[in-house]
């Protein structure tokens, strides 16, 4: 989920570190790019379970305009406005996708449908 939010273009099996039975995502150097999103440009989709508390935290963020504004202000020093807007959109989109009852069923088989759900179109 984090790779999607930060648009990490280089996540693969070689960019994880396992230490003391915990997994860490490493090498985030290709984040916030304008290219196609890496993990979903491949033929394989990763199957994962999203913890309920993480979903609730995403919903809390999406429904709190003050929190979103603080996030935007925090990112202004590091990213152009269009990438900040895309990042905020992806967080909102995650809540929408996680609430979609088709996820985990027949839509998971359709890579093109999932790609279209994940893609931000700049207005």
N, C-alpha and C positions, 0 to 999 in steps of 0.2 A: 504494500500500500504506500509506503514511504517513497519507494522508487517511482511510483506513478505520480505522487504529489510533486516531487522535485524533478520529475521527467528525466530520470537517470537512464541514459542511453547505453550503458555498458554493464548491466547486471547479467551475470551468468554464473555457472557453478564455480568458476575460479575466483570469483570476487566475494567469497564468504570465508570467514575465519571461525573455526570451532575451537573454543577454549573453555575448559572446565564445564563441559556439557551445555554451553550456551553458544548460539550462533550469532555472529556479527557480520553485518554487511560492510564490506570495505571497498575502497576505490570508487568514490563518488565524483570523480573529476569531470565526468561528462554529464553533469546535471544541468537542468534549466537550459537545454538546447532547443533548437528549432527543427531538428530532424525527427524522423519517425521514432516512436517509442520502442526501444529495443526488445524487452521481453515479449511483447505481443506482435513483433514483426516476424517471429519464428513460427514454425509449424506446431510447436508444443506449448501448451498452456500449463501453468503451474497450478496444481490443485492445493488449496489451502483452506483452513478454517479460520475465520476472523473472530477473535474473542469479543463477547458481548460488550465488555466495558470499553473496548476500543471503538466499537460502533457508536456507543452512547456518547463518547467523548467527541467523535466527529460530528454527531448531531448537535451537541452542545455548542461547538465552534460555529457551525453553519447558522444556528439560530441566534447567535450573539453578535450583532453588528459592531459593538465596541471591541470585541475580541478580534474580529476580522480587520477592523481599522488599525488596531495595534499591530497586527501581523503585517499589514501593508506598510505601515510606517517603519517597522523593523527591517523590512526587506528593501526599502527604498535606497539605502546606502549601497546595496550589493547588486541589485538587478534593475533592468529597465522596466518601465511601467507595464509594457505589454506582457512581459514574463511574470510579473507579479499578478496581473489580472488572470493570466492563464493558470497560475498556481492556485489562486482562490477558487477559480472555476472548477479545477480538478478536485479540490476538497469538497465542494458542494456536489459535484458529480458523483463522487464516491458514495455519499450518503444516498443519493438517488439509485445508484447501481446496487448497493447493498440491500436496499429495500425492494428491489425488483425480484419478485417471486420466481422468475424464470432462471435466475442465476443458480447454478448448481444443478440445473436440469437440462432441458433440450438446448437452450441458447449457448451453453458452454461448448457444445459441439461446433458451433458456427463461429469460426475465427473472425470472419468479416463483420458479423453483427457485433461482436465484442469490440473490435477495433473502432467501429463507428460510435459505440457508446463512450469510448475513452477519448475521442478526438475533440480537441477544443478548436472551434472556429472563431477567429478574431472578427468582431463586428466592424 
